[in-house]
């Protein structure tokens, strides 16, 4: 895993599975990130408007809609918040849809912790 870093702002984690949110939270905190969790599209969209974010990590499919709506909203903010889409439904179409929504990265479930933290570090470094 990569070393801790100081991150100015929070990372929004969006997943309707509590275990996944907990896993993301643990990995991101190990990197030195502050984490906000959202279990739904609606909660995530509210957080995008209310919080100073540096990154969004969102599941593609949520119980109340698409995580791509969250990605698009984050990218539409003045900060143009970068985003990573995570999905268990990997396909060329889902990857293309994520890129079109403005995702900076794409990761298929299940994934190794080192792959997740490496992608987060890459996206955060690219956003500076």
Buried (B, 14 or more C-beta within 10 A) or exposed (E): EEEEEEBEBBBBBBBBBEEBBEBBBEBBEBBEBBBBBBBBBBBBBEBBEEBEBBBBBBBBBBEEBBBBBBBBBBBEEEBEBBBBBBBEEBEEEBBEBBBEBBBBBBBBBEEEEEEBBBBBBBBBEEBE
